[in-house]
Amino acid sequence: MGAIGEFERDLIRERTATGLRAAKLKGRIGGRPRQMTDDKIKAARKLLGDGTPVRDVAAMLSVSVPTIYRWLPGASR
């Protein structure tokens, strides 16, 4: 039974790798979508440049305050 389970695990691993390679060739990538799009980054820079507090910018863009600091490390704290 152990040998059959190991064989099945190897088949699953092989199928998964094949599927990921096929998706990559089609230009698809995995993972969670980015919260900060290029438009949001530009908007955040403009708002912060105008003196809007980081907390307010984060609320306007529907992201967290740490996300703003992560994407715009020069943002005033």
C-alpha positions in Angstrom: 0.0 0.0 0.0 2.9 2.4 0.8 4.3 1.9 -2.7 1.0 2.7 -4.3 0.6 5.9 -2.2 4.1 7.0 -3.1 3.5 6.3 -6.8 0.3 8.3 -6.7 2.1 11.2 -4.9 4.7 11.2 -7.7 2.0 11.3 -10.3 0.3 14.2 -8.6 3.6 16.1 -8.3 4.4 15.5 -12.0 0.9 16.6 -13.2 1.1 19.8 -11.0 4.6 20.7 -12.4 3.3 20.1 -16.0 0.3 22.3 -15.4 2.4 25.1 -13.9 4.8 25.0 -16.9 1.8 25.1 -19.3 0.3 28.1 -17.5 3.6 29.9 -17.5 4.0 29.4 -21.3 0.5 31.0 -21.7 1.7 34.0 -19.7 -0.2 33.2 -16.5 1.3 33.6 -13.1 0.1 32.4 -9.8 -0.3 34.1 -6.5 -2.5 36.7 -5.0 -3.2 39.8 -7.0 -1.3 43.0 -6.0 -3.3 45.4 -3.9 -1.3 48.4 -5.0 -1.8 48.9 -8.8 0.2 51.5 -10.7 -2.7 53.9 -10.6 -3.0 53.5 -6.8 0.7 54.1 -6.4 0.5 57.3 -8.4 -2.6 58.5 -6.5 -0.9 57.8 -3.2 2.2 59.7 -4.2 0.1 62.7 -5.2 -2.1 62.6 -2.0 1.0 62.3 0.2 2.7 65.1 -1.7 -0.3 67.3 -1.1 0.0 66.7 2.7 -2.7 64.1 3.2 -2.0 61.9 6.2 -0.9 58.3 5.5 -3.9 56.9 7.4 -6.3 58.9 5.2 -4.5 57.9 2.0 -4.7 54.2 3.0 -8.5 54.5 3.7 -9.1 56.3 0.4 -7.3 53.5 -1.5 -8.8 50.7 0.5 -5.4 49.4 1.7 -3.7 49.2 5.0 -1.2 51.7 6.4 1.7 49.2 6.3 0.9 48.6 2.6 1.4 52.3 1.9 4.7 52.2 3.7 5.7 49.0 1.9 5.1 50.4 -1.6 6.2 54.0 -0.8 9.1 53.7 1.7 9.8 57.4 1.6 6.3 58.2 2.9 6.4 60.4 6.1 5.6 58.5 9.3 
